[in-house]
Structures are given as C-alpha cells and as structure tokens.
C-alpha cells in the first residue's frame, strides 16, 4: 500500500521568519487523521530550512522537511552549492531533484540529475525525481519518449530497493505556474506510463514507488487527480504558499 504524499515546493519565496509562520499556520489546520492519510512535506528555500526544522522539532509536528535542490559532492570548492550532508544534518527528509526549472533555467542535464539522485540516497534522504515534457514536445507526440528517457536516466545505476523507496513527480512543464493542468485522464495515463517505465527497470519496485503529479495542483482539481490509481500525491507550487489553500489540497477527501 502506497501512502499518499503532498509536498509544497515554495521555490524562491518566504524569508525564514515567514517560513516559521507558514509552517505553524499549516500545522493548525491539520490533525492526526490527515497525517495518517498523507505524508505532508514543505520545501522552503535553503535560508529557511533551519527555521522550519526548529519549528517542526520544537512543536513535535508531523510535517516533513524537504529541500528544493542539492549538489552531488560531499564538500569542496563549489561556491554557492549545498552538499547532501548539510541537508541531512537539518533533518531534511526529501530533496527535489531535476525540477523542470532547474533543467530549463540552470542547464541541469540528465547526468547531473542522476548524480543528485544517488547523492541524496547516499545521505539517507529520499529524492523526488521530477520528469516532464514541454508543450512543444507534447504537441509533437514525443511526450512518452521524453519522460521515459528522463526516468531511465534518473534511475540509472540504482538498485530495485532504492527505486522502490524514492518518489517520481510527473510535471508537465506547460502546466507549471500557468494555472493550466493536465486533465485527470491525461495525468493518470502519464503516471501509469511512468510506473510501467519503472517496471521495465526494476519490476519488483514499480508498485512501491510513489508517483506525484506536479503542475498547478489546487483545491479545485486535486480530488480528481488523486482518484487515479497511479497518482499517489502532488508536488504543489503556488497553492502551497498559502497555509489555508495548501491544507485544502492536503485534505482533498473532505
């Protein structure tokens, strides 16, 4: 049985003080039953991770902490980068790897993403591997080739046990931050395709790997998306910045 996971990707938003308030407000809107149904993750900017960790641990919250990126080396002369061990010492549980914005705006390659996946696992954290196609690729009919290639590249060299424990987020790039979203059926079909691709790599792992939908998930569309067998949660952007809205996404069945 795969437990659902809803992760809020705050991107370049929220100071460390705002993060404290946002985490506390979110916790006020959730209860024990919510955490039993869903693993809740917040991914603030690097500068706010320590503040979020302090609130979560001091208030004994069941919210998990995530980071938005990582570098694959343990230490060294890599100005501006953050090592996996640095995140692990902040009690980070999940790390977003290969988000489309990292790939498109900062030139991350499939090989870079694979190094990061392995580094996150090596530090005892769980990667959220992001895959997805552009609007042009979708219209050209190469969606499955693009997404399948990203899955294969991201998981290269991993064991079946490692693959079973990680998270893959399908995020159609044309839906990120645009207010547009894939239809329930299209999103469900792509999640099923991702799971089938994982089965080609490690058949024993495919039914355990959690697959998220990312791309303008909000309170209005979350229930339909979550009804699809192969969608196990969401990687939520803009809707995660407001605690009330994010809580509504997390409590999608209410």
KEKOL-765054 format. One record per residue: residue in three letters; x, y negated, z negated of N, C-alpha, C, O, CB in turn. Coordinates in steps of 0.1 Angstrom, whole numbers, plus 5000, padded with zeros to 4 digits. Glycine has a CB too. Layout:
BEGIN
   pakol     nX     nY     nZ    caX    caY    caZ     cX     cY     cZ     oX     oY     oZ    cbX    cbY    cbZ
     ALA      X      Y      Z      X      Y      Z      X      Y      Z      X      Y      Z      X      Y      Z
...
REM end
This chain:
BEGIN
   pakol     nX     nY     nZ    caX    caY    caZ     cX     cY     cZ     oX     oY     oZ    cbX    cbY    cbZ
     UNK   5008   5012   5000   5000   5000   5000   5009   4988   5000   5017   4986   4991   4990   5000   4988
     UNK   5007   4979   5010   5015   4967   5011   5008   4955   5003   4996   4952   5006   5017   4963   5026
     UNK   5014   4950   4994   5008   4938   4987   5010   4926   4995   5020   4923   5001   5015   4936   4973
     UNK   4999   4918   4996   4999   4906   5004   5009   4896   4998   5012   4895   4986   4985   4900   5005
     UNK   5014   4887   5007   5024   4877   5003   5021   4864   5010   5019   4864   5022   5039   4881   5006
     UNK   5019   4853   5002   5017   4840   5008   5029   4831   5003   5031   4829   4991   5003   4834   5003
     UNK   5037   4826   5013   5048   4818   5010   5046   4804   5015   5042   4802   5027   5061   4824   5016
     UNK   5049   4794   5007   5048   4780   5011   5062   4775   5015   5071   4774   5007   5042   4771   5000
     UNK   5063   4771   5028   5076   4765   5033   5074   4750   5033   5068   4744   5042   5079   4770   5047
     UNK   5080   4743   5023   5078   4729   5022   5087   4721   5031   5085   4709   5033   5082   4725   5007
     UNK   5096   4727   5038   5105   4721   5048   5112   4709   5041   5116   4710   5029   5097   4716   5060
     UNK   5114   4698   5048   5121   4686   5042   5112   4677   5035   5110   4665   5039   5130   4679   5053
     UNK   5105   4682   5025   5095   4674   5017   5097   4678   5002   5101   4689   4999   5081   4678   5022
     UNK   5094   4668   4994   5094   4669   4979   5108   4667   4973   5117   4674   4976   5088   4682   4976
     UNK   5109   4657   4964   5120   4655   4956   5120   4665   4945   5110   4673   4944   5121   4640   4950
     UNK   5130   4666   4936   5130   4675   4926   5119   4672   4915   5113   4681   4909   5144   4676   4919
     UNK   5116   4659   4914   5105   4655   4904   5092   4659   4910   5083   4664   4903   5106   4640   4901
     UNK   5090   4657   4923   5077   4660   4929   5075   4675   4929   5064   4680   4928   5076   4655   4944
     UNK   5086   4683   4930   5085   4697   4930   5080   4702   4917   5072   4712   4916   5099   4703   4933
     UNK   5085   4696   4906   5080   4700   4893   5065   4699   4892   5058   4708   4887   5087   4692   4882
     UNK   5060   4688   4896   5046   4685   4896   5038   4695   4905   5028   4700   4901   5043   4671   4900
     UNK   5043   4697   4917   5036   4706   4926   5036   4720   4921   5025   4727   4922   5043   4706   4940
     UNK   5046   4725   4915   5046   4739   4910   5037   4740   4898   5029   4750   4897   5061   4743   4906
     UNK   5037   4730   4889   5028   4731   4878   5014   4730   4882   5005   4737   4877   5031   4719   4868
     UNK   5010   4721   4891   4997   4719   4896   4992   4732   4903   4980   4736   4901   4995   4708   4906
     UNK   5001   4738   4911   4997   4751   4917   4994   4762   4907   4984   4769   4908   5008   4756   4927
     UNK   5002   4762   4896   5000   4773   4886   4987   4771   4879   4981   4781   4875   5012   4772   4876
     UNK   4982   4758   4877   4970   4756   4870   4958   4761   4878   4947   4764   4872   4968   4741   4868
     UNK   4960   4763   4891   4948   4766   4900   4948   4781   4903   4939   4786   4910   4950   4759   4913
     UNK   4958   4789   4898   4958   4803   4900   4957   4810   4886   4960   4805   4876   4971   4807   4907
     UNK   4952   4823   4887   4951   4831   4875   4956   4845   4877   4962   4848   4888   4936   4831   4870
     UNK   4955   4853   4867   4961   4866   4867   4957   4874   4879   4965   4881   4885   4958   4874   4854
     UNK   4944   4874   4882   4938   4882   4893   4944   4878   4906   4946   4886   4915   4923   4880   4893
     UNK   4947   4865   4908   4954   4860   4920   4967   4867   4922   4970   4871   4933   4955   4845   4920
     UNK   4975   4867   4912   4989   4872   4913   4988   4888   4914   4998   4894   4920   4997   4869   4900
     UNK   4978   4894   4910   4976   4908   4912   4974   4912   4927   4978   4922   4932   4965   4914   4903
     UNK   4967   4903   4933   4964   4905   4947   4975   4900   4957   4977   4906   4967   4951   4897   4951
     UNK   4982   4889   4953   4991   4882   4962   5004   4879   4955   5004   4874   4944   4984   4870   4968
     UNK   5015   4882   4962   5028   4876   4957   5028   4862   4962   5028   4859   4974   5040   4885   4963
     UNK   5030   4852   4953   5030   4838   4957   5044   4833   4956   5051   4835   4946   5021   4830   4947
     UNK   5048   4826   4967   5062   4821   4968   5062   4807   4972   5054   4803   4981   5070   4830   4979
     UNK   5070   4799   4966   5072   4785   4970   5087   4783   4975   5096   4788   4968   5069   4775   4959
     UNK   5089   4776   4986   5102   4774   4991   5105   4759   4993   5103   4753   5003   5103   4781   5005
     UNK   5109   4753   4982   5112   4738   4982   5126   4736   4988   5133   4746   4991   5112   4732   4968
     UNK   5130   4723   4991   5143   4720   4996   5154   4725   4986   5151   4727   4974   5145   4705   4999
     UNK   5167   4726   4990   5178   4730   4982   5179   4721   4969   5182   4726   4959   5191   4730   4990
     UNK   5177   4708   4971   5179   4699   4960   5168   4701   4949   5170   4696   4938   5178   4685   4965
     UNK   5158   4708   4952   5147   4710   4942   5146   4724   4936   5138   4727   4928   5134   4707   4948
     UNK   5155   4733   4941   5154   4747   4937   5156   4749   4921   5149   4756   4915   5165   4755   4944
     UNK   5166   4742   4916   5169   4743   4902   5157   4738   4893   5153   4744   4883   5182   4735   4898
     UNK   5151   4727   4898   5139   4722   4891   5128   4732   4891   5121   4734   4881   5135   4708   4896
     UNK   5125   4738   4903   5115   4748   4904   5118   4760   4895   5109   4765   4889   5113   4752   4919
     UNK   5130   4764   4895   5134   4776   4887   5131   4773   4872   5126   4782   4865   5149   4779   4889
     UNK   5135   4761   4868   5133   4757   4854   5118   4758   4850   5115   4763   4839   5139   4744   4851
     UNK   5110   4752   4858   5095   4752   4855   5090   4767   4855   5083   4770   4846   5088   4744   4866
     UNK   5093   4774   4865   5088   4788   4866   5093   4796   4854   5085   4804   4849   5093   4795   4879
     UNK   5105   4795   4850   5110   4803   4839   5105   4798   4826   5102   4806   4817   5125   4804   4839
     UNK   5105   4785   4824   5101   4780   4811   5087   4782   4808   5082   4784   4796   5105   4765   4810
     UNK   5078   4781   4818   5064   4783   4817   5060   4797   4819   5048   4800   4819   5056   4774   4826
     UNK   5069   4806   4822   5066   4820   4824   5056   4822   4835   5047   4830   4834   5061   4827   4811
     UNK   5058   4815   4846   5049   4816   4858   5052   4828   4866   5064   4833   4867   5050   4803   4866
     UNK   5042   4833   4873   5044   4845   4882   5047   4841   4896   5047   4849   4905   5032   4854   4881
     UNK   5049   4828   4898   5053   4823   4912   5067   4827   4914   5076   4825   4906   5051   4807   4912
     UNK   5070   4831   4926   5083   4835   4930   5090   4823   4937   5083   4815   4944   5083   4848   4940
     UNK   5103   4822   4936   5110   4811   4942   5117   4816   4955   5123   4827   4956   5121   4806   4933
     UNK   5116   4808   4966   5122   4810   4979   5130   4799   4983   5128   4787   4979   5112   4814   4989
     UNK   5140   4802   4992   5148   4792   4998   5146   4791   5013   5141   4801   5019   5163   4794   4996
     UNK   5148   4780   5019   5145   4778   5034   5156   4782   5043   5153   4783   5055   5142   4764   5036
     UNK   5168   4785   5038   5179   4788   5047   5191   4793   5039   5190   4792   5026   5183   4776   5056
     UNK   5201   4798   5045   5213   4802   5038   5224   4804   5048   5222   4804   5060   5210   4816   5031
     UNK   5237   4804   5043   5248   4807   5052   5253   4821   5049   5250   4826   5038   5260   4797   5050
     UNK   5260   4828   5058   5263   4842   5056   5276   4845   5048   5278   4856   5044   5263   4849   5069
     UNK   5284   4834   5046   5297   4837   5039   5295   4835   5024   5286   4827   5020   5308   4827   5044
     UNK   5303   4842   5016   5301   4841   5001   5307   4827   4996   5301   4822   4986   5309   4852   4995
     UNK   5317   4822   5002   5323   4809   4998   5333   4805   5009   5336   4812   5018   5330   4810   4984
     UNK   5337   4793   5007   5348   4788   5017   5346   4774   5022   5337   4766   5016   5348   4797   5029
     UNK   5353   4770   5032   5353   4756   5037   5342   4755   5047   5345   4754   5059   5367   4753   5043
     UNK   5330   4755   5043   5318   4753   5051   5310   4742   5046   5299   4744   5040   5310   4767   5052
     UNK   5314   4730   5049   5308   4718   5043   5293   4717   5046   5289   4719   5058   5315   4705   5048
     UNK   5285   4715   5036   5271   4714   5038   5263   4727   5037   5251   4727   5037   5268   4707   5050
     UNK   5270   4738   5037   5263   4751   5037   5261   4756   5022   5267   4752   5013   5271   4762   5045
     UNK   5251   4766   5021   5248   4772   5008   5250   4787   5009   5244   4793   5018   5233   4768   5005
     UNK   5257   4793   5000   5260   4807   5000   5249   4815   4994   5242   4810   4985   5273   4810   4993
     UNK   5248   4828   4998   5237   4836   4992   5238   4837   4977   5228   4837   4970   5238   4850   4998
     UNK   5250   4839   4972   5252   4840   4957   5247   4828   4949   5243   4829   4938   5266   4843   4954
     UNK   5249   4816   4956   5244   4804   4949   5229   4804   4947   5224   4800   4937   5248   4791   4957
     UNK   5222   4809   4957   5207   4810   4956   5203   4821   4946   5194   4819   4938   5202   4814   4970
     UNK   5210   4832   4946   5207   4843   4937   5208   4839   4923   5200   4843   4914   5216   4855   4940
     UNK   5218   4830   4920   5220   4825   4906   5209   4816   4902   5208   4813   4890   5234   4819   4905
     UNK   5201   4811   4911   5190   4802   4908   5177   4810   4907   5166   4805   4907   5189   4791   4918
     UNK   5178   4824   4907   5167   4833   4906   5158   4832   4919   5146   4834   4918   5158   4830   4894
     UNK   5164   4829   4930   5157   4829   4943   5154   4843   4947   5163   4852   4946   5165   4822   4954
     UNK   5142   4846   4950   5138   4860   4954   5137   4862   4969   5140   4873   4974   5124   4863   4948
     UNK   5133   4851   4976   5131   4852   4991   5139   4841   4998   5140   4830   4992   5116   4852   4994
     UNK   5143   4844   5010   5150   4834   5018   5145   4835   5032   5145   4845   5038   5166   4836   5018
     UNK   5140   4823   5037   5135   4822   5051   5147   4823   5060   5157   4815   5058   5127   4809   5053
     UNK   5147   4831   5070   5159   4833   5079   5154   4832   5093   5144   4839   5097   5166   4846   5076
     UNK   5160   4824   5101   5157   4823   5116   5144   4816   5119   5138   4819   5129   5156   4837   5121
     UNK   5140   4807   5110   5128   4799   5113   5130   4792   5127   5141   4788   5131   5125   4788   5102
     UNK   5119   4791   5134   5120   4785   5148   5127   4771   5148   5133   4768   5158   5106   4784   5154
     UNK   5124   4764   5138   5131   4750   5137   5146   4751   5136   5153   4743   5141   5125   4742   5125
     UNK   5150   4762   5128   5165   4764   5127   5170   4769   5141   5181   4765   5145   5168   4775   5116
     UNK   5163   4777   5148   5167   4782   5161   5167   4771   5171   5177   4769   5179   5159   4793   5165
     UNK   5156   4763   5172   5155   4753   5182   5163   4740   5179   5169   4735   5188   5140   4749   5184
     UNK   5162   4735   5167   5168   4722   5164   5183   4723   5160   5191   4714   5162   5161   4716   5153
     UNK   5187   4735   5155   5201   4736   5150   5209   4747   5157   5220   4751   5152   5200   4739   5135
     UNK   5203   4753   5167   5210   4762   5176   5214   4776   5170   5223   4782   5174   5223   4756   5180
     UNK   5206   4780   5160   5209   4793   5155   5206   4804   5165   5196   4804   5172   5201   4796   5142
     UNK   5215   4813   5166   5214   4824   5176   5209   4837   5169   5208   4838   5157   5228   4827   5183
     UNK   5205   4847   5177   5200   4860   5171   5211   4866   5163   5209   4872   5152   5196   4869   5182
     UNK   5224   4864   5167   5235   4870   5159   5237   4863   5146   5239   4869   5136   5248   4869   5167
     UNK   5235   4849   5146   5235   4842   5133   5225   4847   5124   5227   4849   5112   5234   4827   5136
     UNK   5213   4849   5129   5201   4853   5121   5204   4867   5115   5201   4869   5103   5188   4853   5129
     UNK   5210   4876   5123   5213   4889   5118   5223   4888   5107   5222   4896   5097   5218   4898   5129
     UNK   5233   4880   5108   5243   4878   5097   5236   4873   5085   5239   4878   5074   5254   4868   5102
     UNK   5227   4864   5086   5220   4859   5074   5211   4869   5068   5211   4870   5055   5212   4846   5078
     UNK   5204   4877   5076   5196   4888   5070   5204   4897   5062   5201   4900   5050   5189   4896   5081
     UNK   5216   4901   5067   5225   4910   5059   5230   4903   5047   5232   4910   5037   5236   4915   5069
     UNK   5233   4891   5048   5239   4883   5036   5229   4882   5025   5232   4884   5013   5244   4870   5040
     UNK   5216   4879   5029   5205   4878   5019   5203   4892   5012   5202   4892   5000   5192   4874   5026
     UNK   5203   4902   5020   5201   4916   5014   5213   4919   5005   5211   4925   4994   5200   4926   5025
     UNK   5225   4915   5009   5237   4918   5001   5237   4911   4988   5244   4916   4979   5249   4914   5009
     UNK   5230   4900   4987   5230   4893   4974   5218   4896   4966   5215   4890   4956   5229   4878   4977
     UNK   5210   4907   4970   5199   4912   4962   5186   4904   4964   5177   4905   4955   5203   4912   4948
     UNK   5185   4896   4974   5173   4889   4977   5166   4895   4989   5171   4904   4996   5176   4874   4979
     UNK   5154   4890   4992   5146   4895   5003   5145   4885   5014   5140   4874   5012   5132   4899   4999
     UNK   5149   4888   5027   5148   4879   5038   5134   4879   5043   5127   4889   5044   5158   4882   5049
     UNK   5129   4867   5047   5117   4865   5055   5122   4862   5069   5125   4850   5072   5107   4854   5049
     UNK   5123   4872   5078   5128   4870   5091   5117   4865   5100   5107   4871   5102   5133   4884   5097
     UNK   5120   4853   5106   5110   4847   5115   5112   4850   5129   5124   4849   5134   5110   4831   5113
     UNK   5101   4853   5137   5102   4855   5151   5090   4849   5157   5080   4847   5151   5102   4871   5154
     UNK   5091   4845   5170   5080   4839   5177   5084   4833   5190   5096   4831   5193   5074   4828   5168
     UNK   5074   4830   5198   5076   4825   5212   5071   4811   5214   5063   4806   5206   5068   4834   5222
     UNK   5077   4804   5224   5072   4791   5228   5060   4792   5236   5056   4803   5240   5083   4783   5235
     UNK   5053   4780   5238   5041   4780   5247   5045   4784   5261   5037   4791   5267   5035   4766   5247
     UNK   5056   4780   5266   5060   4783   5279   5063   4798   5281   5059   4804   5291   5073   4776   5283
     UNK   5069   4804   5271   5071   4818   5271   5058   4826   5271   5056   4836   5277   5080   4823   5260
     UNK   5048   4821   5263   5035   4828   5262   5028   4827   5276   5023   4837   5280   5027   4822   5251
     UNK   5028   4815   5282   5022   4814   5294   5028   4822   5306   5022   4825   5315   5021   4799   5298
     UNK   5041   4824   5304   5049   4832   5314   5048   4847   5312   5053   4855   5320   5064   4828   5313
     UNK   5041   4851   5301   5039   4865   5299   5050   4873   5293   5051   4885   5295   5035   4872   5312
     UNK   5060   4865   5287   5071   4872   5281   5071   4872   5266   5082   4874   5260   5084   4865   5286
     UNK   5060   4870   5260   5059   4870   5245   5065   4882   5239   5073   4881   5230   5044   4868   5241
     UNK   5060   4894   5243   5065   4906   5237   5080   4908   5239   5087   4913   5230   5057   4918   5242
     UNK   5085   4905   5251   5099   4906   5253   5107   4897   5244   5117   4901   5238   5103   4903   5268
     UNK   5102   4885   5242   5109   4875   5233   5109   4880   5219   5119   4881   5212   5103   4861   5235
     UNK   5097   4883   5214   5095   4887   5200   5102   4900   5197   5108   4902   5187   5080   4887   5196
     UNK   5100   4910   5206   5106   4923   5204   5121   4922   5204   5128   4928   5196   5102   4932   5215
     UNK   5127   4913   5212   5141   4911   5212   5146   4905   5199   5157   4909   5194   5145   4902   5224
     UNK   5139   4895   5194   5142   4889   5181   5142   4899   5170   5150   4899   5161   5133   4877   5178
     UNK   5132   4908   5170   5131   4918   5159   5142   4927   5160   5149   4930   5149   5117   4926   5160
     UNK   5145   4933   5171   5157   4942   5173   5170   4935   5169   5177   4941   5161   5158   4947   5187
     UNK   5172   4923   5173   5184   4916   5170   5185   4913   5155   5196   4915   5149   5186   4903   5178
     UNK   5174   4909   5149   5174   4905   5135   5177   4917   5125   5182   4916   5115   5162   4899   5131
     UNK   5172   4929   5130   5173   4941   5121   5185   4950   5125   5186   4961   5119   5160   4949   5122
     UNK   5193   4946   5134   5204   4954   5139   5213   4957   5127   5217   4949   5119   5212   4947   5150
     UNK   5217   4970   5126   5226   4974   5116   5220   4977   5102   5228   4980   5093   5237   4964   5115
     UNK   5207   4975   5100   5201   4977   5087   5196   4992   5086   5193   4998   5096   5189   4968   5085
     UNK   5196   4996   5074   5190   5010   5071   5175   5009   5070   5169   4999   5069   5196   5015   5058
     UNK   5169   5021   5071   5154   5021   5070   5150   5016   5057   5139   5010   5057   5150   5036   5073
     UNK   5157   5019   5046   5153   5014   5033   5153   4999   5033   5144   4993   5027   5162   5020   5022
     UNK   5164   4993   5038   5164   4978   5039   5153   4972   5047   5147   4963   5042   5178   4974   5044
     UNK   5150   4978   5058   5139   4973   5067   5126   4974   5060   5118   4965   5061   5139   4981   5080
     UNK   5124   4985   5052   5111   4987   5046   5108   4976   5035   5097   4973   5033   5111   5001   5039
     UNK   5119   4971   5029   5117   4961   5018   5117   4947   5023   5114   4938   5014   5128   4963   5009
     UNK   5120   4944   5035   5120   4930   5039   5107   4925   5045   5097   4932   5045   5131   4928   5050
     UNK   5106   4912   5049   5094   4906   5054   5097   4900   5067   5108   4894   5070   5089   4895   5044
     UNK   5088   4902   5077   5089   4896   5090   5077   4886   5092   5066   4890   5089   5089   4907   5101
     UNK   5080   4874   5096   5070   4864   5098   5069   4861   5113   5078   4857   5120   5073   4851   5091
     UNK   5057   4865   5119   5054   4861   5133   5049   4847   5133   5038   4845   5128   5044   4871   5140
     UNK   5056   4838   5140   5052   4824   5140   5052   4819   5154   5063   4816   5159   5061   4815   5131
     UNK   5041   4819   5161   5041   4813   5175   5045   4799   5174   5039   4790   5168   5027   4814   5181
     UNK   5056   4795   5181   5062   4782   5179   5053   4771   5183   5053   4760   5178   5075   4781   5188
     UNK   5044   4774   5193   5034   4764   5197   5024   4760   5187   5017   4750   5188   5028   4768   5210
     UNK   5023   4768   5176   5013   4766   5166   5019   4760   5153   5011   4756   5144   5006   4779   5162
     UNK   5032   4758   5153   5038   4753   5140   5037   4738   5140   5042   4731   5148   5053   4758   5140
     UNK   5030   4734   5129   5029   4719   5127   5020   4712   5137   5019   4700   5137   5042   4713   5127
     UNK   5012   4719   5145   5004   4713   5155   4989   4713   5152   4982   4706   5158   5006   4720   5169
     UNK   4986   4721   5142   4972   4722   5139   4965   4733   5147   4954   4737   5144   4964   4709   5141
     UNK   4972   4738   5157   4967   4749   5166   4971   4762   5159   4981   4763   5152   4972   4748   5180
     UNK   4963   4772   5161   4966   4785   5156   4962   4796   5166   4953   4794   5174   4959   4788   5142
     UNK   4970   4807   5165   4966   4818   5174   4952   4823   5169   4949   4822   5158   4976   4829   5173
     UNK   4945   4829   5178   4932   4835   5175   4935   4847   5165   4946   4852   5165   4924   4839   5187
     UNK   4925   4850   5157   4926   4862   5148   4931   4874   5156   4940   4881   5152   4913   4864   5141
     UNK   4924   4876   5167   4927   4888   5175   4942   4888   5181   4949   4898   5180   4917   4890   5186
     UNK   4946   4876   5186   4959   4875   5191   4970   4876   5180   4980   4883   5182   4961   4861   5199
     UNK   4967   4870   5169   4977   4871   5158   4978   4886   5153   4988   4891   5150   4973   4862   5147
     UNK   4966   4892   5152   4966   4906   5148   4973   4915   5157   4980   4924   5153   4952   4911   5146
     UNK   4971   4913   5170   4978   4921   5180   4993   4919   5180   5000   4929   5182   4972   4917   5194
     UNK   4997   4907   5178   5012   4905   5177   5018   4910   5164   5029   4916   5165   5015   4890   5178
     UNK   5010   4910   5153   5015   4916   5141   5016   4931   5143   5026   4938   5139   5006   4913   5129
     UNK   5007   4937   5150   5007   4951   5153   5019   4955   5162   5025   4965   5161   4994   4956   5160
     UNK   5022   4946   5172   5033   4948   5181   5046   4947   5173   5055   4955   5175   5033   4937   5192
     UNK   5047   4938   5164   5059   4937   5155   5061   4950   5147   5072   4955   5146   5058   4925   5146
     UNK   5050   4955   5142   5051   4967   5134   5055   4979   5143   5063   4987   5139   5037   4970   5127
     UNK   5050   4979   5155   5053   4990   5164   5068   4989   5168   5075   4999   5170   5045   4990   5177
     UNK   5073   4977   5169   5087   4975   5173   5096   4979   5161   5106   4986   5163   5090   4960   5176
     UNK   5092   4976   5149   5099   4981   5137   5099   4996   5137   5109   5002   5133   5093   4975   5124
     UNK   5088   5003   5141   5087   5017   5141   5097   5023   5151   5102   5034   5149   5073   5022   5144
     UNK   5100   5016   5162   5110   5021   5172   5124   5021   5166   5132   5029   5169   5109   5012   5184
     UNK   5126   5012   5156   5139   5010   5150   5141   5020   5138   5151   5027   5137   5142   4996   5145
     UNK   5130   5020   5130   5130   5028   5118   5116   5032   5115   5109   5025   5107   5137   5021   5105
     UNK   5112   5043   5120   5098   5047   5119   5093   5048   5105   5081   5045   5102   5095   5060   5127
     UNK   5101   5054   5096   5097   5056   5082   5095   5043   5075   5089   5043   5064   5107   5064   5075
     UNK   5100   5032   5080   5099   5019   5073   5088   5010   5078   5084   5001   5071   5112   5011   5076
     UNK   5082   5013   5090   5073   5004   5096   5060   5001   5088   5055   4990   5088   5069   5009   5109
     UNK   5055   5011   5081   5043   5009   5073   5045   5002   5060   5036   4998   5053   5036   5022   5071
     UNK   5058   5001   5056   5061   4994   5043   5065   4979   5045   5063   4971   5036   5072   5001   5036
     UNK   5070   4976   5057   5074   4962   5060   5062   4953   5060   5052   4955   5067   5082   4961   5073
     UNK   5063   4942   5052   5052   4932   5052   5054   4922   5064   5065   4917   5066   5052   4924   5039
     UNK   5043   4920   5071   5043   4911   5082   5034   4899   5080   5022   4901   5076   5039   4918   5096
     UNK   5040   4887   5081   5032   4875   5078   5028   4868   5091   5035   4870   5101   5040   4865   5069
     UNK   5018   4860   5090   5015   4851   5102   5019   4837   5097   5016   4832   5087   5000   4851   5106
     UNK   5026   4830   5106   5030   4816   5104   5026   4807   5116   5028   4811   5127   5045   4815   5101
     UNK   5020   4796   5113   5016   4787   5124   5003   4781   5121   4992   4785   5126   5015   4795   5137
     UNK   5003   4770   5112   4991   4763   5109   4981   4771   5102   4969   4769   5104   4985   4757   5121
     UNK   4985   4780   5093   4975   4787   5084   4970   4778   5074   4977   4770   5069   4982   4800   5077
     UNK   4956   4778   5072   4950   4769   5063   4938   4775   5057   4934   4786   5061   4946   4755   5070
     UNK   4931   4768   5048   4919   4775   5042   4908   4778   5051   4900   4787   5049   4913   4765   5031
     UNK   4907   4772   5063   4897   4775   5072   4899   4787   5081   4890   4793   5086   4895   4763   5081
     UNK   4912   4791   5083   4914   4802   5091   4921   4814   5084   4922   4825   5090   4923   4798   5103
     UNK   4924   4813   5072   4932   4823   5065   4924   4836   5064   4930   4847   5065   4936   4819   5051
     UNK   4911   4836   5061   4903   4848   5058   4903   4857   5071   4904   4869   5070   4889   4845   5054
     UNK   4901   4850   5083   4900   4858   5095   4913   4864   5098   4914   4875   5103   4896   4849   5106
     UNK   4924   4857   5096   4937   4862   5099   4941   4874   5090   4946   4884   5094   4948   4851   5098
     UNK   4937   4872   5077   4941   4882   5067   4932   4895   5069   4936   4905   5063   4939   4877   5053
     UNK   4921   4894   5076   4913   4906   5078   4920   4916   5088   4915   4927   5089   4899   4901   5084
     UNK   4930   4911   5095   4937   4920   5104   4946   4930   5097   4953   4926   5088   4945   4912   5115
     UNK   4945   4942   5101   4952   4953   5094   4967   4950   5092   4973   4953   5082   4950   4966   5101
     UNK   4974   4945   5102   4988   4944   5102   4993   4930   5097   5005   4928   5097   4994   4946   5116
     UNK   4984   4921   5093   4988   4909   5087   4987   4910   5072   4977   4912   5067   4979   4897   5093
     UNK   4999   4908   5066   5000   4910   5051   5001   4897   5044   5005   4897   5032   5011   4919   5048
     UNK   4999   4886   5050   5001   4873   5043   5004   4862   5053   5003   4863   5065   5011   4874   5033
     UNK   5009   4851   5048   5012   4840   5056   5025   4832   5052   5028   4832   5040   5001   4830   5056
     UNK   5031   4826   5062   5042   4816   5059   5036   4803   5062   5034   4799   5074   5055   4819   5068
     UNK   5032   4795   5052   5024   4784   5053   5032   4771   5052   5040   4769   5043   5013   4784   5041
     UNK   5030   4762   5062   5038   4750   5062   5030   4738   5056   5030   4737   5043   5041   4746   5076
     UNK   5024   4730   5064   5017   4718   5059   5007   4720   5048   5006   4712   5038   5011   4711   5070
     UNK   5000   4731   5049   4989   4733   5039   4995   4737   5025   4987   4737   5015   4980   4745   5044
     UNK   5008   4740   5025   5014   4744   5012   5018   4731   5004   5022   4733   4992   5025   4753   5014
     UNK   5018   4720   5010   5023   4708   5003   5013   4702   4993   5017   4694   4985   5027   4697   5013
     UNK   5000   4705   4994   4990   4701   4985   4986   4713   4977   4981   4723   4982   4978   4695   4993
     UNK   4988   4712   4963   4985   4724   4955   4971   4729   4956   4969   4741   4956   4988   4721   4941
     UNK   4961   4720   4957   4947   4724   4959   4945   4732   4972   4939   4743   4972   4938   4712   4959
     UNK   4950   4727   4983   4949   4734   4996   4956   4747   4996   4951   4757   5001   4954   4725   5007
     UNK   4969   4747   4990   4976   4759   4990   4970   4770   4982   4969   4782   4985   4991   4756   4985
     UNK   4964   4766   4970   4957   4775   4962   4945   4781   4969   4942   4793   4967   4952   4768   4949
     UNK   4938   4773   4977   4927   4778   4985   4932   4789   4995   4924   4798   4998   4920   4767   4992
     UNK   4943   4787   5001   4949   4797   5010   4952   4810   5003   4949   4821   5007   4962   4791   5017
     UNK   4958   4808   4991   4962   4820   4983   4950   4828   4979   4950   4840   4979   4970   4816   4971
     UNK   4939   4820   4975   4927   4827   4970   4917   4828   4982   4905   4825   4980   4921   4819   4959
     UNK   4921   4833   4993   4914   4833   5006   4901   4842   5005   4892   4839   5012   4922   4838   5017
     UNK   4901   4851   4996   4889   4860   4995   4878   4854   4987   4867   4860   4987   4893   4873   4988
     UNK   4880   4843   4980   4870   4838   4971   4859   4830   4979   4850   4825   4973   4876   4828   4961
REM end
